[in-house]
Amino acid sequence: MNAPATIRPVFTTTTYLTRGHTEREIEVAIDYTFDGADFEITEARDLTEGRELTDWEWESCEDAVAGVCEQAFAEWVADRGEYLRDAAEDRRIAA
């Protein structure tokens, strides 16, 4: 028998970083997954200049995700619980 698949929702957050010696501010969109314990960045996009991110900018993205992932996951769990309750109620009414 196959074990049920673990749900790993994908979240998106936006952060602002400074780039270069002139410290230009860039906007970065970050997609990541989080399972309640560990996060993984799946993509980070420079929305301002469209350039590749440096290693330092990637580290800053990791810091940004670490600061928001637990709250985003908690909200997702609450929303999912509400969705499942509503779906069960709909099935009960339809029966």
All heavy atoms as an XYZ file, in Angstrom:
760
protein
N       0.852     -1.171      0.000
C       0.000      0.000      0.000
C       0.899      1.236      0.000
O       1.883      1.288      0.713
C      -0.906     -0.015      1.225
C      -1.853      1.168      1.239
S      -2.915      1.234      2.697
C      -3.987     -0.131      2.393
N       0.548      2.201     -0.799
C       1.330      3.435     -0.878
C       0.986      4.363      0.276
O      -0.179      4.498      0.644
C       1.055      4.172     -2.194
C       1.567      3.402     -3.391
O       2.480      2.593     -3.259
N       0.974      3.632     -4.544
N       2.018      5.019      0.805
C       1.793      6.013      1.858
C       1.202      7.269      1.234
O       1.497      7.586      0.082
C       3.114      6.336      2.550
N       0.339      7.988      1.961
C      -0.226      9.222      1.409
C       0.878     10.245      1.147
O       1.859     10.308      1.884
C      -1.184      9.715      2.492
C      -0.796      8.993      3.731
C      -0.116      7.724      3.314
N       0.707     10.989      0.096
C       1.690     12.009     -0.268
C       1.668     13.142      0.751
O       0.608     13.518      1.241
C       1.398     12.554     -1.666
N       2.825     13.641      1.056
C       2.924     14.797      1.944
C       2.658     16.053      1.131
O       3.241     16.230      0.058
C       4.332     14.879      2.570
O       4.564     13.675      3.294
C       4.456     16.067      3.487
N       1.788     16.879      1.625
C       1.464     18.129      0.935
C       2.511     19.161      1.313
O       2.751     19.423      2.490
C       0.055     18.619      1.311
C      -0.976     17.613      0.836
C      -0.203     19.994      0.708
C      -2.377     17.931      1.275
N       3.146     19.740      0.311
C       4.131     20.799      0.506
C       3.675     21.993     -0.318
O       3.988     22.083     -1.499
C       5.512     20.336      0.046
C       6.489     20.152      1.187
C       7.832     19.718      0.668
N       8.801     20.785      0.758
C       9.674     20.912      1.738
N       9.684     20.053      2.717
N      10.526     21.900      1.735
N       2.917     22.886      0.292
C       2.403     24.026     -0.469
C       3.538     24.950     -0.923
O       4.609     24.988     -0.320
C       1.497     24.739      0.532
C       2.022     24.340      1.869
C       2.559     22.954      1.703
N       3.283     25.672     -1.993
C       4.233     26.654     -2.516
C       3.754     28.040     -2.096
O       2.589     28.383     -2.276
C       4.349     26.570     -4.051
C       5.269     27.648     -4.582
C       4.831     25.192     -4.470
N       4.648     28.807     -1.530
C       4.358     30.164     -1.087
C       5.190     31.140     -1.898
O       6.228     30.785     -2.445
C       4.713     30.335      0.399
C       3.982     29.400      1.306
C       4.557     28.219      1.725
C       2.701     29.703      1.739
C       3.880     27.352      2.570
C       2.016     28.842      2.581
C       2.612     27.664      2.994
N       4.748     32.377     -1.950
C       5.504     33.448     -2.604
C       5.580     34.622     -1.648
O       4.594     34.981     -1.013
C       4.822     33.892     -3.915
O       4.734     32.769     -4.795
C       5.609     34.999     -4.594
N       6.757     35.198     -1.548
C       6.941     36.415     -0.773
C       7.790     37.371     -1.601
O       8.459     36.965     -2.547
C       7.592     36.134      0.602
O       7.534     37.322      1.396
C       9.034     35.691      0.472
N       7.740     38.631     -1.257
C       8.532     39.646     -1.939
C       9.391     40.356     -0.919
O       8.942     40.640      0.193
C       7.611     40.668     -2.651
O       6.768     39.959     -3.557
C       8.416     41.696     -3.412
N      10.628     40.614     -1.295
C      11.532     41.360     -0.420
C      12.282     42.385     -1.250
O      12.272     42.334     -2.478
C      12.505     40.405      0.310
O      13.178     41.120      1.336
C      13.528     39.799     -0.636
N      12.912     43.306     -0.581
C      13.706     44.329     -1.242
C      15.147     44.197     -0.764
O      15.400     44.081      0.430
C      13.161     45.725     -0.926
C      11.784     45.929     -1.513
C      10.650     45.576     -0.795
C      11.621     46.425     -2.796
C       9.385     45.720     -1.330
C      10.364     46.577     -3.345
C       9.254     46.224     -2.607
O       8.005     46.379     -3.156
N      16.077     44.182     -1.716
C      17.506     44.065     -1.422
C      18.235     45.243     -2.044
O      17.736     45.882     -2.966
C      18.066     42.766     -2.018
C      17.351     41.470     -1.667
C      17.940     40.315     -2.471
C      17.449     41.202     -0.188
N      19.418     45.521     -1.526
C      20.249     46.539     -2.168
C      21.317     45.839     -2.986
O      21.812     44.771     -2.628
C      20.912     47.475     -1.134
O      21.655     46.689     -0.209
C      19.872     48.289     -0.405
N      21.667     46.445     -4.120
C      22.617     45.834     -5.053
C      23.696     46.844     -5.421
O      23.411     48.003     -5.699
C      21.888     45.376     -6.304
C      22.826     44.882     -7.395
C      22.094     44.422     -8.609
N      21.576     43.068     -8.342
C      20.608     42.516     -9.039
N      20.024     43.179    -10.014
N      20.200     41.297     -8.759
N      24.911     46.347     -5.438
C      26.030     47.126     -5.963
C      26.527     48.195     -5.014
O      25.971     48.435     -3.944
N      27.625     48.832     -5.447
C      28.238     49.867     -4.610
C      27.375     51.112     -4.485
O      27.536     51.894     -3.558
C      29.637     50.218     -5.147
C      29.614     50.891     -6.475
N      29.443     50.202     -7.656
C      29.716     52.199     -6.802
C      29.443     51.057     -8.663
N      29.612     52.276     -8.172
N      26.437     51.299     -5.414
C      25.517     52.441     -5.310
C      24.286     52.094     -4.476
O      23.428     52.943     -4.277
C      25.066     52.899     -6.708
O      24.435     51.811     -7.372
C      26.244     53.411     -7.527
N      24.228     50.839     -4.028
C      23.141     50.342     -3.191
C      21.762     50.614     -3.795
O      20.865     51.152     -3.154
C      23.251     50.894     -1.771
C      24.507     50.431     -1.071
C      24.554     50.793      0.400
O      23.615     51.425      0.908
O      25.536     50.420      1.044
N      21.622     50.230     -5.065
C      20.319     50.320     -5.730
C      19.373     49.319     -5.082
O      19.727     48.179     -4.807
C      20.442     49.978     -7.215
C      21.351     50.876     -7.986
C      21.441     50.462     -9.464
N      21.675     49.050     -9.717
C      22.858     48.438     -9.674
N      23.936     49.105     -9.321
N      22.968     47.154     -9.969
N      18.137     49.725     -4.856
C      17.151     48.826     -4.279
C      16.498     48.020     -5.392
O      16.073     48.576     -6.405
C      16.098     49.612     -3.512
C      15.110     48.714     -2.799
C      14.156     49.482     -1.920
O      13.264     50.159     -2.462
O      14.315     49.397     -0.695
N      16.441     46.695     -5.208
C      15.759     45.838     -6.166
C      14.656     45.063     -5.438
O      14.753     44.793     -4.251
C      16.713     44.854     -6.871
C      17.380     43.907     -5.855
C      17.743     45.595     -7.702
C      18.110     42.744     -6.491
N      13.629     44.754     -6.185
C      12.520     43.959     -5.655
C      12.716     42.516     -6.118
O      12.967     42.271     -7.307
C      11.195     44.507     -6.169
C       9.989     43.772     -5.659
C       8.692     44.372     -6.176
O       8.718     45.178     -7.124
O       7.646     44.023     -5.620
N      12.602     41.573     -5.196
C      12.812     40.160     -5.514
C      11.590     39.365     -5.072
O      11.148     39.469     -3.922
C      14.081     39.620     -4.815
C      14.282     38.150     -5.129
C      15.311     40.421     -5.211
N      11.029     38.589     -5.998
C       9.934     37.666     -5.678
C      10.548     36.298     -5.422
O      11.388     35.829     -6.195
C       8.941     37.599     -6.824
N      10.128     35.666     -4.334
C      10.705     34.389     -3.926
C       9.589     33.356     -3.796
O       8.631     33.573     -3.058
C      11.422     34.524     -2.566
C      12.429     35.668     -2.588
C      12.091     33.206     -2.187
C      12.877     36.104     -1.200
N       9.723     32.244     -4.519
C       8.810     31.113     -4.366
C       9.525     30.076     -3.508
O      10.707     29.793     -3.711
C       8.474     30.493     -5.722
C       7.704     31.439     -6.629
O       7.092     32.390     -6.113
O       7.716     31.217     -7.849
N       8.787     29.507     -2.555
C       9.399     28.521     -1.676
C       8.360     27.531     -1.185
O       7.167     27.800     -1.242
C      10.087     29.198     -0.478
C       9.141     29.930      0.447
C       8.649     29.314      1.594
C       8.733     31.229      0.188
C       7.782     29.986      2.450
C       7.871     31.900      1.033
C       7.392     31.272      2.158
O       6.524     31.933      2.995
N       8.838     26.371     -0.755
C       7.979     25.394     -0.116
C       8.377     25.319      1.348
O       9.516     25.620      1.716
C       8.113     23.994     -0.756
O       9.464     23.547     -0.626
C       7.721     24.028     -2.223
N       7.414     24.935      2.184
C       7.662     24.809      3.617
C       6.718     23.752      4.149
O       5.524     23.770      3.846
C       7.417     26.156      4.311
C       7.722     26.154      5.778
C       9.015     25.996      6.236
C       6.718     26.327      6.715
C       9.302     25.996      7.599
C       6.993     26.335      8.074
C       8.296     26.170      8.521
N       7.248     22.825      4.914
C       6.426     21.729      5.439
C       6.197     21.825      6.937
O       5.752     20.874      7.562
C       7.046     20.387      5.087
C       8.425     20.198      5.699
O       8.874     21.069      6.472
O       9.065     19.170      5.401
N       6.501     22.959      7.518
C       6.357     23.130      8.953
C       7.674     22.997      9.685
O       7.780     23.364     10.850
N       8.686     22.471      9.004
C      10.000     22.308      9.620
C      11.111     22.904      8.757
O      11.976     23.618      9.261
C      10.285     20.830      9.874
N      11.095     22.595      7.478
C      12.166     23.039      6.577
C      11.574     23.762      5.378
O      10.528     23.380      4.864
C      12.973     21.835      6.072
C      13.624     21.068      7.205
O      14.323     21.706      8.011
O      13.416     19.847      7.281
N      12.292     24.797      4.928
C      11.863     25.469      3.701
C      12.899     25.242      2.619
O      14.061     24.951      2.884
C      11.612     26.969      3.926
C      12.837     27.790      4.193
C      13.640     28.248      3.161
C      13.188     28.136      5.493
C      14.761     29.012      3.410
C      14.305     28.898      5.756
C      15.097     29.335      4.712
N      12.422     25.371      1.381
C      13.303     25.265      0.222
C      12.877     26.333     -0.775
O      11.708     26.387     -1.174
C      13.197     23.886     -0.418
C      14.032     23.744     -1.660
C      13.855     22.391     -2.343
O      13.228     21.499     -1.762
O      14.348     22.260     -3.465
N      13.805     27.175     -1.159
C      13.514     28.184     -2.178
C      13.541     27.498     -3.533
O      14.526     26.858     -3.894
C      14.529     29.348     -2.119
C      14.396     30.090     -0.787
C      14.331     30.290     -3.301
C      15.402     31.202     -0.578
N      12.443     27.609     -4.263
C      12.365     26.990     -5.582
C      12.689     27.968     -6.696
O      13.120     27.559     -7.768
C      10.968     26.384     -5.820
O       9.982     27.407     -5.651
C      10.701     25.245     -4.842
N      12.489     29.261     -6.436
C      12.809     30.280     -7.441
C      12.873     31.642     -6.764
O      12.124     31.914     -5.840
C      11.740     30.308     -8.537
C      12.049     31.270     -9.657
C      11.000     31.243    -10.756
O       9.904     30.711    -10.556
O      11.298     31.797    -11.825
N      13.786     32.466     -7.240
C      13.868     33.864     -6.808
C      14.114     34.701     -8.059
O      15.016     34.399     -8.844
C      14.989     34.058     -5.790
N      13.281     35.709     -8.250
C      13.337     36.521     -9.463
C      13.562     37.991     -9.131
O      12.847     38.550     -8.302
C      12.025     36.400    -10.247
C      11.724     35.007    -10.703
C      10.339     34.864    -11.312
N       9.218     35.321    -10.490
C       8.723     34.673     -9.450
N       9.248     33.550     -9.032
N       7.687     35.153     -8.795
N      14.525     38.585     -9.801
C      14.771     40.029     -9.706
C      13.698     40.702    -10.544
O      13.709     40.621    -11.772
C      16.173     40.341    -10.233
C      16.469     41.829    -10.345
O      15.559     42.664    -10.181
O      17.633     42.165    -10.620
N      12.746     41.375     -9.898
C      11.645     42.025    -10.614
C      12.007     43.424    -11.101
O      11.288     43.998    -11.920
C      10.413     42.109     -9.701
C       9.868     40.776     -9.202
C       8.703     41.008     -8.252
C       9.472     39.875    -10.356
N      13.116     43.975    -10.608
C      13.487     45.337    -10.952
C      14.381     45.390    -12.187
O      14.082     46.104    -13.143
C      14.205     46.015     -9.766
O      13.359     45.942     -8.623
C      14.517     47.466    -10.066
N      15.473     44.643    -12.176
C      16.442     44.702    -13.267
C      16.462     43.432    -14.120
O      17.069     43.417    -15.188
C      17.846     44.966    -12.697
C      17.943     46.291    -11.956
C      19.293     46.511    -11.296
O      20.112     45.559    -11.241
O      19.528     47.636    -10.832
N      15.843     42.366    -13.642
C      15.791     41.132    -14.409
C      17.107     40.378    -14.483
O      17.278     39.516    -15.339
N      18.036     40.674    -13.593
C      19.353     40.040    -13.627
C      19.399     38.833    -12.696
O      18.546     38.663    -11.833
C      20.426     41.053    -13.211
C      20.515     42.227    -14.203
C      21.405     43.336    -13.739
N      22.703     42.843    -13.294
C      23.556     43.564    -12.590
N      23.263     44.799    -12.246
N      24.719     43.061    -12.228
N      20.429     38.007    -12.883
C      20.662     36.875    -11.988
C      21.026     37.393    -10.609
O      21.662     38.432    -10.466
C      21.810     36.004    -12.518
C      21.491     35.277    -13.808
C      20.454     34.189    -13.622
O      20.495     33.482    -12.597
O      19.596     34.060    -14.513
N      20.644     36.637     -9.570
C      20.974     37.036     -8.205
C      22.374     36.555     -7.842
O      22.794     35.473     -8.245
C      19.964     36.454     -7.225
C      18.511     36.883     -7.425
C      17.629     36.199     -6.394
C      18.357     38.383     -7.334
N      23.073     37.351     -7.055
C      24.389     36.970     -6.562
C      24.234     36.012     -5.386
O      23.137     35.836     -4.853
C      25.183     38.201     -6.102
O      24.515     38.768     -4.956
C      25.304     39.249     -7.202
N      25.335     35.404     -4.968
C      25.285     34.520     -3.795
C      24.795     35.271     -2.566
O      24.000     34.751     -1.786
C      26.668     33.916     -3.519
C      27.075     32.902     -4.577
O      26.203     32.416     -5.318
O      28.285     32.593     -4.649
N      25.272     36.505     -2.383
C      24.840     37.310     -1.234
C      23.338     37.569     -1.300
O      22.643     37.495     -0.283
C      25.593     38.643     -1.200
C      25.128     39.525     -0.082
C      25.569     39.517      1.205
C      24.095     40.514     -0.137
N      24.883     40.435      1.953
C      23.972     41.064      1.159
C      23.261     40.988     -1.145
C      23.049     42.058      1.454
C      22.342     41.978     -0.836
C      22.243     42.505      0.447
N      22.833     37.853     -2.500
C      21.392     38.110     -2.647
C      20.583     36.847     -2.357
O      19.512     36.916     -1.741
C      21.098     38.660     -4.044
C      21.651     40.067     -4.221
C      21.712     40.530     -5.660
O      21.627     39.699     -6.600
O      21.876     41.750     -5.857
N      21.084     35.668     -2.757
C      20.415     34.411     -2.436
C      20.363     34.212     -0.927
O      19.343     33.785     -0.377
C      21.113     33.222     -3.101
C      20.583     32.935     -4.469
C      21.143     33.297     -5.651
C      19.378     32.251     -4.800
N      20.350     32.877     -6.698
C      19.271     32.224     -6.201
C      18.379     31.654     -4.033
C      18.198     31.624     -6.863
C      17.312     31.053     -4.698
C      17.221     31.043     -6.090
N      21.459     34.500     -0.239
C      21.478     34.376      1.220
C      20.463     35.321      1.851
O      19.784     34.967      2.818
C      22.873     34.657      1.767
C      23.883     33.575      1.444
C      25.289     33.930      1.874
O      25.471     34.887      2.666
O      26.219     33.254      1.411
N      20.346     36.513      1.306
C      19.356     37.468      1.808
C      17.938     36.959      1.566
O      17.044     37.178      2.393
C      19.555     38.835      1.146
O      20.804     39.370      1.506
N      17.726     36.276      0.451
C      16.420     35.680      0.173
C      16.107     34.599      1.214
O      14.971     34.497      1.693
C      16.377     35.087     -1.230
S      16.367     36.309     -2.553
N      17.114     33.796      1.562
C      16.912     32.772      2.583
C      16.539     33.406      3.915
O      15.655     32.918      4.624
C      18.162     31.911      2.726
C      18.408     31.009      1.527
C      19.714     30.247      1.621
O      20.490     30.460      2.576
O      19.959     29.429      0.716
N      17.196     34.512      4.259
C      16.861     35.226      5.501
C      15.424     35.743      5.459
O      14.693     35.667      6.452
C      17.821     36.390      5.732
C      19.245     35.937      6.023
O      19.436     34.749      6.381
O      20.160     36.781      5.896
N      15.018     36.269      4.298
C      13.657     36.805      4.159
C      12.625     35.694      4.324
O      11.608     35.872      5.005
C      13.499     37.498      2.809
N      12.860     34.548      3.707
C      11.922     33.430      3.805
C      11.867     32.904      5.239
O      10.790     32.620      5.759
C      12.301     32.306      2.815
C      11.527     31.030      3.112
C      12.050     32.761      1.388
N      13.018     32.793      5.884
C      13.055     32.309      7.270
C      12.204     33.191      8.183
O      11.610     32.701      9.143
C      14.493     32.257      7.775
N      12.107     34.475      7.842
C      11.332     35.402      8.663
C       9.835     35.335      8.464
O       9.075     35.826      9.297
N       9.373     34.733      7.367
C       7.931     34.733      7.083
C       7.323     33.344      6.917
O       6.099     33.209      6.929
C       7.602     35.563      5.813
C       8.012     37.007      5.983
C       8.223     34.954      4.572
N       8.133     32.308      6.780
C       7.591     30.998      6.405
C       6.667     30.393      7.463
O       5.652     29.793      7.112
C       8.710     30.032      6.037
S       9.843     29.616      7.358
N       6.981     30.553      8.725
C       6.135     29.945      9.756
C       4.750     30.577      9.799
O       3.739     29.879      9.923
C       6.816     30.017     11.114
C       8.010     29.084     11.195
C       8.683     29.082     12.544
O       8.159     29.717     13.486
O       9.726     28.444     12.660
N       4.678     31.893      9.672
C       3.382     32.576      9.667
C       2.580     32.199      8.423
O       1.373     31.930      8.517
C       3.573     34.099      9.731
C       2.280     34.882      9.684
C       1.393     34.657     10.896
O       1.888     34.426     11.994
N       0.095     34.719     10.706
N       3.229     32.162      7.262
C       2.538     31.786      6.030
C       2.007     30.358      6.121
O       0.884     30.070      5.705
C       3.472     31.934      4.832
N       2.800     29.465      6.693
C       2.373     28.070      6.836
C       1.193     27.957      7.804
O       0.233     27.226      7.542
C       3.545     27.203      7.306
C       3.235     25.739      7.325
C       3.137     25.022      6.144
C       3.049     25.064      8.519
C       2.859     23.656      6.145
C       2.770     23.707      8.542
C       2.675     22.998      7.352
N       1.246     28.686      8.905
C       0.145     28.661      9.875
C      -1.152     29.148      9.226
O      -2.225     28.566      9.441
C       0.491     29.514     11.093
N      -1.077     30.197      8.418
C      -2.266     30.702      7.723
C      -2.776     29.677      6.724
O      -3.985     29.471      6.585
C      -1.948     32.022      7.033
C      -1.714     33.158      8.004
C      -1.215     34.427      7.335
O      -1.159     34.492      6.082
O      -0.870     35.366      8.073
N      -1.846     29.004      6.022
C      -2.241     27.982      5.062
C      -2.940     26.827      5.767
O      -3.971     26.326      5.293
C      -1.013     27.486      4.287
C      -1.338     26.382      3.339
C      -1.857     26.502      2.076
C      -1.200     24.981      3.578
N      -2.042     25.265      1.518
C      -1.649     24.313      2.422
C      -0.745     24.233      4.650
C      -1.642     22.931      2.319
C      -0.739     22.853      4.542
C      -1.186     22.214      3.381
N      -2.406     26.373      6.902
C      -3.011     25.277      7.647
C      -4.429     25.661      8.074
O      -5.363     24.867      7.947
C      -2.140     24.889      8.868
C      -2.890     23.975      9.822
C      -0.839     24.240      8.413
N      -4.605     26.881      8.555
C      -5.937     27.339      8.977
C      -6.893     27.390      7.784
O      -8.042     26.926      7.884
C      -5.837     28.705      9.648
N      -6.436     27.928      6.658
C      -7.280     28.001      5.463
C      -7.642     26.610      4.946
O      -8.775     26.359      4.538
C      -6.590     28.798      4.353
C      -6.502     30.280      4.648
O      -7.189     30.755      5.582
O      -5.721     30.975      3.953
N      -6.653     25.702      4.982
C      -6.905     24.331      4.524
C      -7.917     23.648      5.432
O      -8.816     22.947      4.961
C      -5.599     23.546      4.499
C      -5.764     22.132      3.985
C      -4.393     21.468      3.789
N      -4.552     20.151      3.234
C      -4.586     19.021      3.953
N      -4.457     19.067      5.261
N      -4.724     17.854      3.354
N      -7.793     23.864      6.736
C      -8.754     23.289      7.669
C     -10.163     23.782      7.403
O     -11.128     23.003      7.414
N     -10.287     25.077      7.147
C     -11.602     25.649      6.836
C     -12.157     25.059      5.544
O     -13.339     24.716      5.456
C     -11.486     27.171      6.723
C     -12.795     27.860      6.466
C     -12.644     29.373      6.391
O     -11.652     29.919      6.905
O     -13.543     30.009      5.807
N     -11.296     24.926      4.534
C     -11.716     24.337      3.261
C     -12.209     22.904      3.464
O     -13.262     22.514      2.943
C     -10.556     24.366      2.259
C     -10.818     23.550      1.032
C     -11.604     24.047     -0.001
C     -10.303     22.262      0.908
C     -11.867     23.283     -1.129
C     -10.557     21.494     -0.213
C     -11.334     22.007     -1.228
O     -11.591     21.251     -2.334
N     -11.458     22.101      4.235
C     -11.848     20.719      4.465
C     -13.160     20.624      5.240
O     -14.003     19.758      4.949
C     -10.731     19.965      5.189
C      -9.445     19.761      4.384
C      -8.365     19.141      5.253
C      -9.702     18.923      3.140
N     -13.365     21.499      6.227
C     -14.635     21.523      6.970
C     -15.793     21.871      6.052
O     -16.859     21.244      6.103
C     -14.562     22.515      8.126
C     -13.822     22.011      9.345
C     -13.976     22.940     10.531
N     -13.508     24.296     10.259
C     -12.229     24.678     10.319
N     -11.302     23.812     10.658
N     -11.886     25.920     10.067
N     -15.601     22.894      5.203
C     -16.656     23.291      4.275
C     -16.972     22.175      3.282
O     -18.145     21.922      2.973
C     -16.261     24.559      3.516
C     -16.243     25.795      4.393
O     -16.734     25.730      5.541
O     -15.703     26.839      3.939
N     -15.939     21.491      2.797
C     -16.156     20.392      1.855
C     -16.912     19.255      2.519
O     -17.821     18.662      1.919
C     -14.815     19.907      1.304
N     -16.578     18.938      3.772
C     -17.289     17.880      4.496
C     -18.751     18.277      4.715
O     -19.654     17.438      4.589
C     -16.590     17.609      5.832
N     -18.975     19.526      5.039
C     -20.355     20.014      5.241
C     -21.138     19.932      3.925
O     -22.304     19.511      3.916
C     -20.332     21.454      5.753
C     -21.700     22.058      5.972
C     -22.475     21.418      7.121
O     -21.873     20.710      7.948
O     -23.698     21.624      7.186
N     -20.527     20.294      2.822
C     -21.192     20.204      1.512
C     -21.557     18.760      1.176
O     -22.641     18.490      0.666
C     -20.303     20.793      0.410
C     -20.137     22.312      0.518
O     -20.919     22.950      1.271
O     -19.220     22.841     -0.137
N     -20.633     17.831      1.477
C     -20.919     16.424      1.217
C     -22.059     15.914      2.104
O     -22.906     15.158      1.669
C     -19.660     15.565      1.439
C     -18.645     15.668      0.332
C     -17.544     14.620      0.442
N     -16.838     14.673      1.707
C     -15.802     15.471      1.971
N     -15.357     16.288      1.036
N     -15.212     15.443      3.135
N     -22.085     16.385      3.359
C     -23.141     15.980      4.287
C     -24.489     16.481      3.801
O     -25.487     15.744      3.807
C     -22.869     16.522      5.682
C     -23.838     15.988      6.737
C     -23.647     16.678      8.075
N     -23.969     18.086      8.037
C     -25.195     18.617      8.001
N     -26.249     17.836      7.969
N     -25.380     19.918      7.995
N     -24.529     17.713      3.337
C     -25.790     18.297      2.849
C     -26.246     17.585      1.579
O     -27.442     17.333      1.384
C     -25.626     19.805      2.616
C     -25.461     20.520      3.946
C     -26.789     20.366      1.818
C     -25.082     21.974      3.840
N     -25.301     17.236      0.709
C     -25.639     16.594     -0.565
C     -26.092     15.150     -0.368
O     -26.778     14.601     -1.234
C     -24.450     16.637     -1.509
N     -25.729     14.548      0.739
C     -26.073     13.114      0.968
C     -27.524     12.914      1.335
O     -28.294     13.691      1.662
C     -25.189     12.540      2.058
